[in-house]
Amino acid sequence: MGVAVVGTDSLSERAAKMRESLQKSQTIADSVVTILGSFDHRLSVLETAMRPTQIRTHSVRKAHENIDKTSKAAEVLLAQFDLYRQAETKILRGPHEDLESYLEAIEQLRNNIKFFSSKKGFKSSDGVLNNANTLLSKAISKLEDEFKQLLLSYSKPVEPDRLFDCLPNSLRPSSGSPGHQGDASGKSPSNHHSEQHKSNLENAVYTPPALIPPRILPLLHDLAQQMVQAGHHQQLLKIYRDTRSSVLEESLRKLGVEKLSKDDVQKMQWEVLEAKIGNWIHFMRIAVKLLFAGERVVCDQIFEGFDSLADQCFSEVTASSVSVLLSFGDAIAKSKRSPEKLFVLLDMYEIMRELHSEIEMKFKGKACSEIRESAFGLTKRLAQTAQETFGDFEEAVEKDATKTAVSDGTVHPLTSYVINYVKFLFDYQSTLKQLFQEFDNKDGTSSQLASVTTRIMQALQTNLDGKSKQYKDIALTHLFLMNNIHYMVRSVRRSEAKDLLGDDWVQRHRRIVQQNANSYKRSAWSKILQCLSIQGLASSGGGSSMGGDGGNSSGASRALIKERFRTFNMQFEELHQKQSQWTVPDSELRESLRLAVAEVLLPAYRSFVKRFGPMVESGKNPQKYIRYTAEDLERMLGEFFEGKNLNEPRR
């Protein structure tokens, strides 16, 4: 600064001396003009003598013009020095009191530097430029501090309740479980994946929170702009990343997001893991649609006009948070496959598909390409694992070798498990359609689902056929198959599977149910019905109407009739004891089976008693042989297939 002042004083002295010299020259010129007037008649003689004086007069005039120019240049220089001093004063005060004035001072300083850079002929310009550049560097350094302080003071983690308020009503938590939406459980309710539910989600309005007050963003933008102009891109990026990334991570931590490794996932109990997956789905939605969306708004406004820098800042701020979220999804996709994981895999695949366009839009630009690829890669892996789990399930159903004995012939746990599994599949129809398309460009994904479902049903039937052969009693074999296939048919008829499998499938399997019911009747009751047959009762010789041996007109002996009644009683009691422990869980099927037995047994018994009862009743202890009336048998048939224990009293 001292050098500049000395230079200015020296210039003023030189200008004063030149003015004095000019005044003296003017006096001489005036005298010469007077002489020239007086001696006009001698002009021609003196012309030659005057020529040097004219030349000198011209030189003096030129010098005068140069002095004027120099004087004006000096005034411009002095004005620039004044502006420089004003800017310096504001900059030394710092940006905190009056940021707008501070930014104007920096802009003025840049103009000063530009001016003196163009005045390289001015001997003090190098000194002035050095001072100005040093001052500008200090000014930008203070700006960095101000940017950091301002960003830090307004960067606070977002509380979960505030995030929940930004969600559509249907996704807000219904209870105090942090991060857990009302219907986000592993066991999805039947309407959770309905088309209406999906449509509601797609049209739902999310309101990203203001992560930094809107009034502060323009100030941060102006500060960032000055830093970029000064070439401080990296410092700006570092300040923004270090401040915002930790705040974003803390917001997710408060929400309930945990950093879990593949080993952590593998060691978890299924129930715990299932709950964490439900939470993860909710966290992904909140992170992408609210937190990352809000961060994108902040980035775009602060770095407006610097798109590539905005993309890079956004990428570096979100990278760690995205990694934590995606690594959990990746651990699930790469974990050991099991049938129960299929539906959570489909849930996870579904949320990644839902967020696809949002991720593409928010994580735009080259700087975010790695994050985009990681997210879309997870979507592919989830689809791949889900499809492989599908194949595993079909194979597991066919080869299931569980020794769980169903001694009463009821519906096997495998049957109810598989049917529930298939019914759940239909809640995911549109998701499965997308999943099939991931690996197959053909149309007709509905037929693919029908094909998969048919194969699973056939695998179940094959397995049940194998299990039915474990029974020693052939009647129980048929009862078991009747129960299980009836359960399959009834479940299909009451679900969307009917439309996919078709009426032919239903009718064909209803016939199988009926065939097994008929086979049960034959195998369980043909032997006892033989006791009520007249075959084998006629004696070899003829006889009178009522002979002394107790015979009757049919030729049957009383002893043979007694033996038939005794055998019938013994066999019926054995059937009653055994088959009242067997189970037909469907009440309608149970009643129809009892009725089918009664329609064959009771008429035959009544006929036999009517025809041969008098022979026994006329002898000793008739109640020993005719132990039951037809009504007794009917009542006892009503106790069949109830799954009673031996010690249970009769109903």
Buried (B, 14 or more C-beta within 10 A) or exposed (E): EEBBEEBBEEBEEEEEEBEEBBEEBEEEBEEBEEEBEEEEEEEEEBEEEBEEBEEBBEEBEEBBEEBEEBBEEBEEBBEBBEBBEBBBEBBEBBBEEEBEEBBBBBEBBBBBBEBBEEBEEBEBBEBBBEBBBEBBEEBBBBBBBBBBBBBBEBBEBBEBEEBBEBBBEEBBBEEEBBBBBEBBEBEBEEEBBBEEBBEEBEEBEBEBBBBBEEEBBEBBBBBBBBBBEBEBBEBBBBBBBBBBBBBBBBBBBBBBBEBBEBEBBEEBEEEEBBBBBBBBBBBBBBBBBBBBBBBBBBBBBBBBEBEEBBBBBBBBBBBBBBBBBBBBBBBBBEBEBEBEBBBBBBBBBBBBBBBBEBBEEBBBBEBBEEBBEBBBEBBBBBBBBBBEBBEBBBEBBBEBEEEEEBEBBBBBEBBBBBBEBBBBBBBBBBBBEBBBBBEEEEEEBBEBBBEBBBBBBEBBBEBBEEBBEEBEBBBBBBBBBBBBBBBBBBBBBEBBBBEBBBEEBBEEBBEBBEBBBEBBBEBBBEEBBBBBEEEEBBBEEEBEEEBEEBBBEBBBBBEBBBEBBBBBBEBBEEBBEBBBBBBBBBEEBBEEBBEBBBEBBBEBBBEBBEBBBEBBEEBEEBEEBBBBEBEEBBEBBBBBBBBBEEEEEEE
